[in-house]
Amino acid sequence: MKQKIVMKVQMSCQKCRTESLKLVAKADGVSFVGLEGAEKDKVVVIGEGVDAVKLATSLRNKVGHTELISVAEQK
């Protein structure tokens, strides 16, 4: 079952965005990573068996304040 995870990450610069995308792309089961929102502050992850809490925690540690917005089944 694929799931779509949306997280709001406090990213102030392009380097932060790049870092957060790289970090998320390394996680197991991730098939798509992208940025969303007017200020490109939402990280979208689509994959199978992805641990949303683990992702959010690692983003908090490496990039900045991270808020888990939604975890939904991708159809």
All heavy atoms as TSV, in Angstrom:
chain	resi	resn	atom	element	x	y	z
A	1	MET	N	N	0.841	-1.195	0.000
A	1	MET	CA	C	0.000	0.000	0.000
A	1	MET	C	C	0.885	1.257	0.000
A	1	MET	O	O	1.677	1.468	0.898
A	1	MET	CB	C	-0.880	-0.024	1.248
A	1	MET	CG	C	-1.680	1.221	1.427
A	1	MET	SD	S	-2.547	1.259	2.998
A	1	MET	CE	C	-1.321	1.968	4.045
A	2	LYS	N	N	0.720	2.053	-1.029
A	2	LYS	CA	C	1.489	3.302	-1.101
A	2	LYS	C	C	0.813	4.355	-0.242
A	2	LYS	O	O	-0.405	4.391	-0.136
A	2	LYS	CB	C	1.560	3.807	-2.548
A	2	LYS	CG	C	2.612	3.102	-3.353
A	2	LYS	CD	C	2.923	3.883	-4.596
A	2	LYS	CE	C	4.125	3.241	-5.252
A	2	LYS	NZ	N	4.667	4.020	-6.323
A	3	GLN	N	N	1.642	5.216	0.348
A	3	GLN	CA	C	1.081	6.290	1.155
A	3	GLN	C	C	1.727	7.615	0.786
A	3	GLN	O	O	2.859	7.660	0.334
A	3	GLN	CB	C	1.246	5.999	2.638
A	3	GLN	CG	C	2.657	5.709	3.079
A	3	GLN	CD	C	2.710	5.287	4.542
A	3	GLN	OE1	O	1.696	5.160	5.200
A	3	GLN	NE2	N	3.915	5.077	5.033
A	4	LYS	N	N	0.938	8.678	0.970
A	4	LYS	CA	C	1.420	10.035	0.702
A	4	LYS	C	C	1.559	10.747	2.042
A	4	LYS	O	O	0.601	10.843	2.797
A	4	LYS	CB	C	0.430	10.776	-0.193
A	4	LYS	CG	C	0.857	12.190	-0.520
A	4	LYS	CD	C	-0.155	12.872	-1.426
A	4	LYS	CE	C	0.261	14.291	-1.731
A	4	LYS	NZ	N	-0.721	14.978	-2.568
A	5	ILE	N	N	2.768	11.223	2.309
A	5	ILE	CA	C	3.051	11.912	3.564
A	5	ILE	C	C	3.376	13.368	3.248
A	5	ILE	O	O	4.201	13.640	2.377
A	5	ILE	CB	C	4.250	11.261	4.288
A	5	ILE	CG1	C	3.974	9.777	4.531
A	5	ILE	CG2	C	4.550	11.976	5.586
A	5	ILE	CD1	C	5.207	8.976	4.855
A	6	VAL	N	N	2.720	14.297	3.931
A	6	VAL	CA	C	2.990	15.721	3.747
A	6	VAL	C	C	3.476	16.292	5.073
A	6	VAL	O	O	2.828	16.118	6.099
A	6	VAL	CB	C	1.721	16.489	3.273
A	6	VAL	CG1	C	2.037	17.957	3.058
A	6	VAL	CG2	C	1.155	15.880	2.011
A	7	MET	N	N	4.642	16.952	5.019
A	7	MET	CA	C	5.223	17.547	6.220
A	7	MET	C	C	5.577	19.000	5.953
A	7	MET	O	O	6.098	19.314	4.886
A	7	MET	CB	C	6.498	16.797	6.619
A	7	MET	CG	C	6.262	15.393	7.061
A	7	MET	SD	S	7.796	14.506	7.357
A	7	MET	CE	C	8.308	14.136	5.693
A	8	LYS	N	N	5.283	19.851	6.909
A	8	LYS	CA	C	5.673	21.253	6.795
A	8	LYS	C	C	7.004	21.416	7.519
A	8	LYS	O	O	7.117	21.081	8.693
A	8	LYS	CB	C	4.614	22.164	7.427
A	8	LYS	CG	C	4.931	23.622	7.222
A	8	LYS	CD	C	3.809	24.499	7.705
A	8	LYS	CE	C	4.181	25.947	7.489
A	8	LYS	NZ	N	3.058	26.821	7.444
A	9	VAL	N	N	8.006	21.877	6.775
A	9	VAL	CA	C	9.351	22.005	7.337
A	9	VAL	C	C	9.771	23.460	7.263
A	9	VAL	O	O	9.579	24.127	6.240
A	9	VAL	CB	C	10.360	21.134	6.547
A	9	VAL	CG1	C	11.716	21.178	7.207
A	9	VAL	CG2	C	9.868	19.705	6.437
A	10	GLN	N	N	10.348	23.962	8.352
A	10	GLN	CA	C	10.833	25.338	8.381
A	10	GLN	C	C	12.152	25.397	7.618
A	10	GLN	O	O	13.191	24.981	8.121
A	10	GLN	CB	C	11.026	25.780	9.833
A	10	GLN	CG	C	11.187	27.257	9.984
A	10	GLN	CD	C	11.186	27.658	11.457
A	10	GLN	OE1	O	10.717	26.936	12.328
A	10	GLN	NE2	N	11.735	28.818	11.723
A	11	MET	N	N	12.079	25.891	6.367
A	11	MET	CA	C	13.262	25.971	5.517
A	11	MET	C	C	13.450	27.409	5.074
A	11	MET	O	O	12.595	27.973	4.411
A	11	MET	CB	C	13.098	25.058	4.296
A	11	MET	CG	C	12.923	23.610	4.647
A	11	MET	SD	S	12.697	22.548	3.224
A	11	MET	CE	C	10.973	22.811	2.843
A	12	SER	N	N	14.569	27.998	5.428
A	12	SER	CA	C	14.783	29.414	5.144
A	12	SER	C	C	15.572	29.664	3.861
A	12	SER	O	O	15.570	30.770	3.345
A	12	SER	CB	C	15.494	30.069	6.326
A	12	SER	OG	O	16.661	29.329	6.638
A	13	CYS	N	N	16.258	28.648	3.356
A	13	CYS	CA	C	17.090	28.866	2.173
A	13	CYS	C	C	17.036	27.672	1.226
A	13	CYS	O	O	16.522	26.618	1.580
A	13	CYS	CB	C	18.540	29.121	2.596
A	13	CYS	SG	S	19.248	27.726	3.494
A	14	GLN	N	N	17.574	27.843	0.038
A	14	GLN	CA	C	17.585	26.787	-0.967
A	14	GLN	C	C	18.405	25.584	-0.490
A	14	GLN	O	O	18.058	24.448	-0.757
A	14	GLN	CB	C	18.155	27.340	-2.287
A	14	GLN	CG	C	18.009	26.389	-3.466
A	14	GLN	CD	C	16.578	25.959	-3.740
A	14	GLN	OE1	O	15.662	26.774	-3.753
A	14	GLN	NE2	N	16.358	24.678	-3.931
A	15	LYS	N	N	19.478	25.851	0.237
A	15	LYS	CA	C	20.331	24.778	0.748
A	15	LYS	C	C	19.540	23.872	1.701
A	15	LYS	O	O	19.704	22.653	1.679
A	15	LYS	CB	C	21.549	25.373	1.455
A	15	LYS	CG	C	22.585	24.350	1.831
A	15	LYS	CD	C	23.768	25.001	2.513
A	15	LYS	CE	C	24.726	23.920	3.005
A	15	LYS	NZ	N	25.717	24.421	3.920
A	16	CYS	N	N	18.689	24.488	2.524
A	16	CYS	CA	C	17.845	23.725	3.454
A	16	CYS	C	C	16.877	22.834	2.690
A	16	CYS	O	O	16.654	21.685	3.063
A	16	CYS	CB	C	17.044	24.662	4.357
A	16	CYS	SG	S	18.048	25.724	5.381
A	17	ARG	N	N	16.291	23.369	1.623
A	17	ARG	CA	C	15.350	22.594	0.804
A	17	ARG	C	C	16.053	21.390	0.186
A	17	ARG	O	O	15.539	20.276	0.217
A	17	ARG	CB	C	14.741	23.470	-0.292
A	17	ARG	CG	C	13.780	24.493	0.232
A	17	ARG	CD	C	13.131	25.300	-0.885
A	17	ARG	NE	N	12.366	26.384	-0.319
A	17	ARG	CZ	C	12.839	27.619	-0.134
A	17	ARG	NH1	N	14.059	27.916	-0.503
A	17	ARG	NH2	N	12.083	28.544	0.409
A	18	THR	N	N	17.241	21.645	-0.371
A	18	THR	CA	C	18.020	20.575	-0.988
A	18	THR	C	C	18.368	19.513	0.041
A	18	THR	O	O	18.222	18.318	-0.224
A	18	THR	CB	C	19.318	21.150	-1.605
A	18	THR	OG1	O	18.975	22.231	-2.467
A	18	THR	CG2	C	20.068	20.109	-2.397
A	19	GLU	N	N	18.815	19.942	1.199
A	19	GLU	CA	C	19.189	19.025	2.288
A	19	GLU	C	C	18.006	18.167	2.713
A	19	GLU	O	O	18.141	16.954	2.892
A	19	GLU	CB	C	19.713	19.840	3.477
A	19	GLU	CG	C	20.190	19.019	4.646
A	19	GLU	CD	C	21.454	18.224	4.380
A	19	GLU	OE1	O	22.276	18.653	3.546
A	19	GLU	OE2	O	21.612	17.167	5.016
A	20	SER	N	N	16.827	18.782	2.859
A	20	SER	CA	C	15.650	18.029	3.301
A	20	SER	C	C	15.214	17.013	2.245
A	20	SER	O	O	14.842	15.892	2.583
A	20	SER	CB	C	14.500	18.961	3.668
A	20	SER	OG	O	14.095	19.703	2.559
A	21	LEU	N	N	15.290	17.377	0.965
A	21	LEU	CA	C	14.919	16.440	-0.097
A	21	LEU	C	C	15.889	15.264	-0.152
A	21	LEU	O	O	15.480	14.120	-0.315
A	21	LEU	CB	C	14.876	17.146	-1.459
A	21	LEU	CG	C	13.722	18.134	-1.661
A	21	LEU	CD1	C	13.831	18.816	-3.009
A	21	LEU	CD2	C	12.376	17.458	-1.518
A	22	LYS	N	N	17.178	15.538	0.001
A	22	LYS	CA	C	18.192	14.472	-0.002
A	22	LYS	C	C	17.963	13.509	1.153
A	22	LYS	O	O	18.040	12.298	0.990
A	22	LYS	CB	C	19.597	15.067	0.126
A	22	LYS	CG	C	20.181	15.596	-1.154
A	22	LYS	CD	C	21.597	16.071	-0.888
A	22	LYS	CE	C	22.208	16.738	-2.096
A	22	LYS	NZ	N	23.519	17.332	-1.775
A	23	LEU	N	N	17.695	14.075	2.324
A	23	LEU	CA	C	17.484	13.285	3.532
A	23	LEU	C	C	16.288	12.347	3.374
A	23	LEU	O	O	16.372	11.161	3.682
A	23	LEU	CB	C	17.255	14.232	4.711
A	23	LEU	CG	C	17.260	13.627	6.092
A	23	LEU	CD1	C	18.680	13.257	6.483
A	23	LEU	CD2	C	16.704	14.614	7.087
A	24	VAL	N	N	15.189	12.882	2.852
A	24	VAL	CA	C	13.965	12.101	2.681
A	24	VAL	C	C	14.141	11.042	1.592
A	24	VAL	O	O	13.661	9.923	1.724
A	24	VAL	CB	C	12.775	13.046	2.367
A	24	VAL	CG1	C	11.548	12.272	1.994
A	24	VAL	CG2	C	12.488	13.932	3.566
A	25	ALA	N	N	14.846	11.392	0.517
A	25	ALA	CA	C	15.037	10.467	-0.603
A	25	ALA	C	C	15.826	9.221	-0.191
A	25	ALA	O	O	15.663	8.164	-0.789
A	25	ALA	CB	C	15.741	11.175	-1.748
A	26	LYS	N	N	16.665	9.352	0.849
A	26	LYS	CA	C	17.476	8.223	1.322
A	26	LYS	C	C	16.667	7.194	2.110
A	26	LYS	O	O	17.123	6.076	2.295
A	26	LYS	CB	C	18.622	8.722	2.213
A	26	LYS	CG	C	19.801	9.247	1.439
A	26	LYS	CD	C	21.001	9.408	2.355
A	26	LYS	CE	C	21.088	10.827	2.848
A	26	LYS	NZ	N	22.216	11.084	3.726
A	27	ALA	N	N	15.494	7.558	2.577
A	27	ALA	CA	C	14.685	6.668	3.416
A	27	ALA	C	C	14.199	5.450	2.630
A	27	ALA	O	O	14.000	5.519	1.420
A	27	ALA	CB	C	13.495	7.432	3.983
A	28	ASP	N	N	14.015	4.349	3.344
A	28	ASP	CA	C	13.547	3.103	2.717
A	28	ASP	C	C	12.121	3.234	2.203
A	28	ASP	O	O	11.263	3.777	2.880
A	28	ASP	CB	C	13.588	1.953	3.737
A	28	ASP	CG	C	15.006	1.527	4.042
A	28	ASP	OD1	O	15.881	1.769	3.193
A	28	ASP	OD2	O	15.235	0.943	5.118
A	29	GLY	N	N	11.881	2.714	1.004
A	29	GLY	CA	C	10.528	2.653	0.446
A	29	GLY	C	C	10.040	3.911	-0.238
A	29	GLY	O	O	8.922	3.957	-0.738
A	30	VAL	N	N	10.849	4.957	-0.300
A	30	VAL	CA	C	10.418	6.218	-0.916
A	30	VAL	C	C	10.514	6.125	-2.436
A	30	VAL	O	O	11.544	5.738	-2.979
A	30	VAL	CB	C	11.281	7.407	-0.407
A	30	VAL	CG1	C	10.946	8.677	-1.154
A	30	VAL	CG2	C	11.075	7.608	1.077
A	31	SER	N	N	9.406	6.468	-3.135
A	31	SER	CA	C	9.427	6.429	-4.595
A	31	SER	C	C	9.311	7.820	-5.222
A	31	SER	O	O	9.654	8.010	-6.374
A	31	SER	CB	C	8.310	5.530	-5.125
A	31	SER	OG	O	7.066	5.985	-4.657
A	32	PHE	N	N	8.814	8.801	-4.463
A	32	PHE	CA	C	8.690	10.167	-4.969
A	32	PHE	C	C	8.909	11.167	-3.839
A	32	PHE	O	O	8.429	10.968	-2.735
A	32	PHE	CB	C	7.298	10.394	-5.583
A	32	PHE	CG	C	7.035	11.833	-5.961
A	32	PHE	CD1	C	7.471	12.339	-7.166
A	32	PHE	CD2	C	6.362	12.673	-5.084
A	32	PHE	CE1	C	7.243	13.674	-7.488
A	32	PHE	CE2	C	6.130	14.009	-5.411
A	32	PHE	CZ	C	6.570	14.503	-6.625
A	33	VAL	N	N	9.636	12.242	-4.150
A	33	VAL	CA	C	9.861	13.321	-3.186
A	33	VAL	C	C	9.655	14.637	-3.913
A	33	VAL	O	O	10.103	14.795	-5.051
A	33	VAL	CB	C	11.311	13.280	-2.638
A	33	VAL	CG1	C	11.562	14.448	-1.719
A	33	VAL	CG2	C	11.596	11.992	-1.930
A	34	GLY	N	N	8.974	15.594	-3.287
A	34	GLY	CA	C	8.767	16.893	-3.933
A	34	GLY	C	C	8.450	17.971	-2.916
A	34	GLY	O	O	8.246	17.696	-1.734
A	35	LEU	N	N	8.428	19.206	-3.400
A	35	LEU	CA	C	8.074	20.346	-2.554
A	35	LEU	C	C	6.728	20.886	-2.994
A	35	LEU	O	O	6.402	20.877	-4.178
A	35	LEU	CB	C	9.138	21.445	-2.665
A	35	LEU	CG	C	10.508	21.124	-2.082
A	35	LEU	CD1	C	11.488	22.222	-2.428
A	35	LEU	CD2	C	10.442	20.945	-0.576
A	36	GLU	N	N	5.957	21.378	-2.047
A	36	GLU	CA	C	4.614	21.888	-2.313
A	36	GLU	C	C	4.403	23.179	-1.546
A	36	GLU	O	O	5.178	23.506	-0.656
A	36	GLU	CB	C	3.599	20.847	-1.816
A	36	GLU	CG	C	2.568	20.439	-2.822
A	36	GLU	CD	C	1.640	19.362	-2.265
A	36	GLU	OE1	O	1.195	19.488	-1.119
A	36	GLU	OE2	O	1.375	18.400	-2.982
A	37	GLY	N	N	3.358	23.891	-1.877
A	37	GLY	CA	C	3.014	25.104	-1.139
A	37	GLY	C	C	3.572	26.348	-1.814
A	37	GLY	O	O	4.516	26.283	-2.583
A	38	ALA	N	N	2.982	27.479	-1.482
A	38	ALA	CA	C	3.373	28.758	-2.077
A	38	ALA	C	C	4.822	29.105	-1.766
A	38	ALA	O	O	5.537	29.657	-2.604
A	38	ALA	CB	C	2.447	29.862	-1.579
A	39	GLU	N	N	5.259	28.773	-0.566
A	39	GLU	CA	C	6.631	29.101	-0.167
A	39	GLU	C	C	7.552	27.888	-0.234
A	39	GLU	O	O	8.634	27.901	0.341
A	39	GLU	CB	C	6.622	29.681	1.250
A	39	GLU	CG	C	5.940	31.028	1.307
A	39	GLU	CD	C	5.664	31.467	2.732
A	39	GLU	OE1	O	6.449	31.132	3.631
A	39	GLU	OE2	O	4.645	32.150	2.944
A	40	LYS	N	N	7.094	26.833	-0.913
A	40	LYS	CA	C	7.870	25.588	-1.038
A	40	LYS	C	C	8.333	25.084	0.328
A	40	LYS	O	O	9.463	24.672	0.509
A	40	LYS	CB	C	9.090	25.796	-1.959
A	40	LYS	CG	C	8.738	26.224	-3.356
A	40	LYS	CD	C	8.611	25.027	-4.252
A	40	LYS	CE	C	8.324	25.411	-5.683
A	40	LYS	NZ	N	7.137	24.841	-6.215
A	41	ASP	N	N	7.415	25.126	1.300
A	41	ASP	CA	C	7.772	24.720	2.658
A	41	ASP	C	C	7.169	23.378	3.060
A	41	ASP	O	O	7.322	22.939	4.188
A	41	ASP	CB	C	7.355	25.806	3.665
A	41	ASP	CG	C	5.862	26.082	3.639
A	41	ASP	OD1	O	5.179	25.606	2.702
A	41	ASP	OD2	O	5.384	26.789	4.535
A	42	LYS	N	N	6.493	22.723	2.119
A	42	LYS	CA	C	5.908	21.414	2.420
A	42	LYS	C	C	6.647	20.339	1.626
A	42	LYS	O	O	6.792	20.444	0.420
A	42	LYS	CB	C	4.428	21.408	2.063
A	42	LYS	CG	C	3.618	22.296	2.966
A	42	LYS	CD	C	2.139	22.167	2.686
A	42	LYS	CE	C	1.343	23.046	3.614
A	42	LYS	NZ	N	1.054	24.343	3.053
A	43	VAL	N	N	7.115	19.331	2.341
A	43	VAL	CA	C	7.801	18.210	1.702
A	43	VAL	C	C	6.775	17.099	1.517
A	43	VAL	O	O	6.103	16.699	2.471
A	43	VAL	CB	C	8.974	17.704	2.575
A	43	VAL	CG1	C	9.634	16.498	1.941
A	43	VAL	CG2	C	9.996	18.805	2.784
A	44	VAL	N	N	6.638	16.619	0.272
A	44	VAL	CA	C	5.698	15.553	-0.049
A	44	VAL	C	C	6.497	14.282	-0.335
A	44	VAL	O	O	7.435	14.308	-1.122
A	44	VAL	CB	C	4.852	15.917	-1.287
A	44	VAL	CG1	C	3.904	14.790	-1.638
A	44	VAL	CG2	C	4.092	17.196	-1.050
A	45	VAL	N	N	6.125	13.201	0.332
A	45	VAL	CA	C	6.811	11.927	0.149
A	45	VAL	C	C	5.778	10.876	-0.220
A	45	VAL	O	O	4.756	10.750	0.446
A	45	VAL	CB	C	7.512	11.488	1.464
A	45	VAL	CG1	C	8.260	10.189	1.260
A	45	VAL	CG2	C	8.441	12.570	1.965
A	46	ILE	N	N	6.044	10.120	-1.292
A	46	ILE	CA	C	5.169	9.016	-1.661
A	46	ILE	C	C	6.019	7.756	-1.674
A	46	ILE	O	O	7.117	7.745	-2.227
A	46	ILE	CB	C	4.508	9.250	-3.039
A	46	ILE	CG1	C	3.603	10.475	-2.980
A	46	ILE	CG2	C	3.705	8.018	-3.466
A	46	ILE	CD1	C	2.997	10.883	-4.292
A	47	GLY	N	N	5.525	6.716	-1.015
A	47	GLY	CA	C	6.281	5.476	-0.968
A	47	GLY	C	C	5.525	4.377	-0.260
A	47	GLY	O	O	4.408	4.565	0.195
A	48	GLU	N	N	6.177	3.221	-0.173
A	48	GLU	CA	C	5.561	2.068	0.453
A	48	GLU	C	C	6.307	1.717	1.736
A	48	GLU	O	O	7.535	1.587	1.722
A	48	GLU	CB	C	5.618	0.884	-0.516
A	48	GLU	CG	C	4.346	0.086	-0.542
A	48	GLU	CD	C	4.302	-0.879	-1.709
A	48	GLU	OE1	O	4.428	-0.438	-2.853
A	48	GLU	OE2	O	4.146	-2.074	-1.437
A	49	GLY	N	N	5.595	1.599	2.823
A	49	GLY	CA	C	6.206	1.226	4.096
A	49	GLY	C	C	7.138	2.286	4.670
A	49	GLY	O	O	8.104	1.969	5.345
A	50	VAL	N	N	6.847	3.562	4.397
A	50	VAL	CA	C	7.681	4.650	4.895
A	50	VAL	C	C	7.241	5.015	6.313
A	50	VAL	O	O	6.047	5.161	6.574
A	50	VAL	CB	C	7.575	5.899	3.979
A	50	VAL	CG1	C	8.479	7.003	4.470
A	50	VAL	CG2	C	7.919	5.541	2.548
A	51	ASP	N	N	8.196	5.159	7.213
A	51	ASP	CA	C	7.903	5.528	8.597
A	51	ASP	C	C	7.851	7.060	8.697
A	51	ASP	O	O	8.887	7.717	8.715
A	51	ASP	CB	C	8.977	4.950	9.513
A	51	ASP	CG	C	8.644	5.125	10.992
A	51	ASP	OD1	O	7.736	5.924	11.311
A	51	ASP	OD2	O	9.288	4.470	11.816
A	52	ALA	N	N	6.646	7.614	8.771
A	52	ALA	CA	C	6.450	9.067	8.784
A	52	ALA	C	C	7.077	9.731	10.012
A	52	ALA	O	O	7.685	10.792	9.902
A	52	ALA	CB	C	4.959	9.384	8.720
A	53	VAL	N	N	6.958	9.099	11.155
A	53	VAL	CA	C	7.490	9.671	12.394
A	53	VAL	C	C	9.020	9.721	12.346
A	53	VAL	O	O	9.636	10.710	12.722
A	53	VAL	CB	C	6.999	8.861	13.624
A	53	VAL	CG1	C	7.634	9.372	14.891
A	53	VAL	CG2	C	5.487	8.934	13.712
A	54	LYS	N	N	9.620	8.652	11.844
A	54	LYS	CA	C	11.080	8.591	11.728
A	54	LYS	C	C	11.586	9.680	10.776
A	54	LYS	O	O	12.591	10.339	11.037
A	54	LYS	CB	C	11.472	7.203	11.203
A	54	LYS	CG	C	12.885	6.800	11.487
A	54	LYS	CD	C	13.060	5.344	11.086
A	54	LYS	CE	C	14.490	4.931	11.136
A	54	LYS	NZ	N	14.668	3.544	10.682
A	55	LEU	N	N	10.861	9.874	9.659
A	55	LEU	CA	C	11.219	10.918	8.688
A	55	LEU	C	C	11.144	12.293	9.331
A	55	LEU	O	O	12.058	13.106	9.184
A	55	LEU	CB	C	10.263	10.890	7.496
A	55	LEU	CG	C	10.607	9.999	6.318
A	55	LEU	CD1	C	9.574	10.189	5.223
A	55	LEU	CD2	C	11.979	10.259	5.789
A	56	ALA	N	N	10.051	12.561	10.021
A	56	ALA	CA	C	9.852	13.863	10.660
A	56	ALA	C	C	10.934	14.126	11.703
A	56	ALA	O	O	11.478	15.230	11.783
A	56	ALA	CB	C	8.468	13.923	11.302
A	57	THR	N	N	11.290	13.094	12.458
A	57	THR	CA	C	12.323	13.238	13.484
A	57	THR	C	C	13.676	13.564	12.863
A	57	THR	O	O	14.378	14.465	13.328
A	57	THR	CB	C	12.428	11.944	14.326
A	57	THR	OG1	O	11.147	11.647	14.850
A	57	THR	CG2	C	13.404	12.122	15.467
A	58	SER	N	N	14.039	12.855	11.794
A	58	SER	CA	C	15.337	13.124	11.174
A	58	SER	C	C	15.366	14.506	10.518
A	58	SER	O	O	16.393	15.180	10.532
A	58	SER	CB	C	15.732	12.024	10.186
A	58	SER	OG	O	14.760	11.835	9.218
A	59	LEU	N	N	14.240	14.957	9.972
A	59	LEU	CA	C	14.169	16.310	9.409
A	59	LEU	C	C	14.314	17.361	10.512
A	59	LEU	O	O	14.971	18.374	10.321
A	59	LEU	CB	C	12.859	16.527	8.659
A	59	LEU	CG	C	12.814	16.005	7.226
A	59	LEU	CD1	C	11.397	16.068	6.677
A	59	LEU	CD2	C	13.748	16.763	6.321
A	60	ARG	N	N	13.697	17.093	11.670
A	60	ARG	CA	C	13.827	18.012	12.808
A	60	ARG	C	C	15.278	18.140	13.233
A	60	ARG	O	O	15.753	19.228	13.525
A	60	ARG	CB	C	13.006	17.507	13.998
A	60	ARG	CG	C	11.635	18.066	14.030
A	60	ARG	CD	C	10.893	17.703	15.304
A	60	ARG	NE	N	9.476	17.663	14.986
A	60	ARG	CZ	C	8.744	16.561	14.956
A	60	ARG	NH1	N	9.262	15.405	15.246
A	60	ARG	NH2	N	7.479	16.623	14.640
A	61	ASN	N	N	15.978	17.026	13.274
A	61	ASN	CA	C	17.373	17.022	13.714
A	61	ASN	C	C	18.301	17.711	12.725
A	61	ASN	O	O	19.219	18.413	13.123
A	61	ASN	CB	C	17.865	15.588	13.942
A	61	ASN	CG	C	17.197	14.945	15.135
A	61	ASN	OD1	O	16.689	15.632	16.012
A	61	ASN	ND2	N	17.178	13.629	15.168
A	62	LYS	N	N	18.081	17.514	11.428
A	62	LYS	CA	C	19.023	18.006	10.418
A	62	LYS	C	C	18.656	19.370	9.826
A	62	LYS	O	O	19.525	20.138	9.470
A	62	LYS	CB	C	19.126	16.999	9.259
A	62	LYS	CG	C	19.594	15.641	9.676
A	62	LYS	CD	C	21.090	15.537	9.611
A	62	LYS	CE	C	21.502	14.108	9.868
A	62	LYS	NZ	N	22.818	13.906	10.296
A	63	VAL	N	N	17.353	19.654	9.684
A	63	VAL	CA	C	16.936	20.876	8.978
A	63	VAL	C	C	16.327	21.924	9.903
A	63	VAL	O	O	16.806	23.043	9.985
A	63	VAL	CB	C	15.944	20.540	7.827
A	63	VAL	CG1	C	15.581	21.799	7.055
A	63	VAL	CG2	C	16.549	19.509	6.888
A	64	GLY	N	N	15.248	21.570	10.588
A	64	GLY	CA	C	14.575	22.534	11.459
A	64	GLY	C	C	13.219	22.026	11.890
A	64	GLY	O	O	12.898	20.854	11.700
A	65	HIS	N	N	12.411	22.905	12.433
A	65	HIS	CA	C	11.085	22.543	12.936
A	65	HIS	C	C	10.267	21.845	11.855
A	65	HIS	O	O	10.121	22.363	10.755
A	65	HIS	CB	C	10.354	23.793	13.431
A	65	HIS	CG	C	9.005	23.481	13.983
A	65	HIS	ND1	N	8.835	22.899	15.220
A	65	HIS	CD2	C	7.773	23.641	13.453
A	65	HIS	CE1	C	7.540	22.724	15.424
A	65	HIS	NE2	N	6.884	23.173	14.374
A	66	THR	N	N	9.759	20.673	12.173
A	66	THR	CA	C	8.988	19.881	11.209
A	66	THR	C	C	7.648	19.499	11.799
A	66	THR	O	O	7.566	19.054	12.929
A	66	THR	CB	C	9.762	18.598	10.823
A	66	THR	OG1	O	11.039	18.963	10.333
A	66	THR	CG2	C	9.026	17.818	9.762
A	67	GLU	N	N	6.600	19.691	11.007
A	67	GLU	CA	C	5.242	19.386	11.420
A	67	GLU	C	C	4.665	18.347	10.473
A	67	GLU	O	O	4.703	18.530	9.259
A	67	GLU	CB	C	4.424	20.669	11.264
A	67	GLU	CG	C	3.394	20.917	12.298
A	67	GLU	CD	C	2.751	22.277	12.069
A	67	GLU	OE1	O	3.447	23.303	12.168
A	67	GLU	OE2	O	1.548	22.276	11.773
A	68	LEU	N	N	4.158	17.258	11.000
A	68	LEU	CA	C	3.537	16.225	10.183
A	68	LEU	C	C	2.116	16.677	9.866
A	68	LEU	O	O	1.297	16.816	10.764
A	68	LEU	CB	C	3.547	14.907	10.957
A	68	LEU	CG	C	3.456	13.613	10.194
A	68	LEU	CD1	C	4.540	13.527	9.123
A	68	LEU	CD2	C	3.592	12.446	11.131
A	69	ILE	N	N	1.820	16.964	8.603
A	69	ILE	CA	C	0.501	17.473	8.234
A	69	ILE	C	C	-0.474	16.342	7.934
A	69	ILE	O	O	-1.566	16.300	8.470
A	69	ILE	CB	C	0.585	18.447	7.036
A	69	ILE	CG1	C	1.360	19.682	7.473
A	69	ILE	CG2	C	-0.795	18.817	6.533
A	69	ILE	CD1	C	1.599	20.691	6.397
A	70	SER	N	N	-0.071	15.404	7.062
A	70	SER	CA	C	-0.987	14.302	6.758
A	70	SER	C	C	-0.245	13.054	6.300
A	70	SER	O	O	0.838	13.122	5.731
A	70	SER	CB	C	-1.986	14.715	5.678
A	70	SER	OG	O	-1.334	14.804	4.427
A	71	VAL	N	N	-0.877	11.926	6.578
A	71	VAL	CA	C	-0.427	10.633	6.069
A	71	VAL	C	C	-1.675	9.977	5.508
A	71	VAL	O	O	-2.625	9.707	6.237
A	71	VAL	CB	C	0.157	9.748	7.205
A	71	VAL	CG1	C	0.560	8.391	6.650
A	71	VAL	CG2	C	1.339	10.426	7.859
A	72	ALA	N	N	-1.696	9.778	4.187
A	72	ALA	CA	C	-2.892	9.226	3.551
A	72	ALA	C	C	-2.507	8.122	2.581
A	72	ALA	O	O	-1.387	8.080	2.074
A	72	ALA	CB	C	-3.640	10.325	2.811
A	73	GLU	N	N	-3.467	7.240	2.319
A	73	GLU	CA	C	-3.242	6.170	1.360
A	73	GLU	C	C	-3.268	6.750	-0.050
A	73	GLU	O	O	-4.158	7.531	-0.398
A	73	GLU	CB	C	-4.347	5.116	1.526
A	73	GLU	CG	C	-4.076	3.855	0.762
A	73	GLU	CD	C	-5.149	2.803	0.994
A	73	GLU	OE1	O	-5.657	2.706	2.132
A	73	GLU	OE2	O	-5.472	2.106	0.034
A	74	GLN	N	N	-2.272	6.404	-0.848
A	74	GLN	CA	C	-2.196	6.883	-2.232
A	74	GLN	C	C	-2.905	5.892	-3.131
A	74	GLN	O	O	-2.623	4.713	-3.117
A	74	GLN	CB	C	-0.711	7.005	-2.636
A	74	GLN	CG	C	-0.478	7.546	-4.008
A	74	GLN	CD	C	-0.772	9.036	-4.120
A	74	GLN	OE1	O	-0.820	9.743	-3.136
A	74	GLN	NE2	N	-0.949	9.502	-5.320
A	75	LYS	N	N	-3.865	6.376	-3.909
A	75	LYS	CA	C	-4.645	5.473	-4.785
A	75	LYS	C	C	-4.107	5.453	-6.175
A	75	LYS	O	O	-3.538	6.368	-6.663
A	75	LYS	CB	C	-6.094	5.907	-4.790
A	75	LYS	CG	C	-6.708	5.668	-3.442
A	75	LYS	CD	C	-8.141	6.139	-3.391
A	75	LYS	CE	C	-8.707	5.775	-2.051
A	75	LYS	NZ	N	-9.336	6.794	-1.357
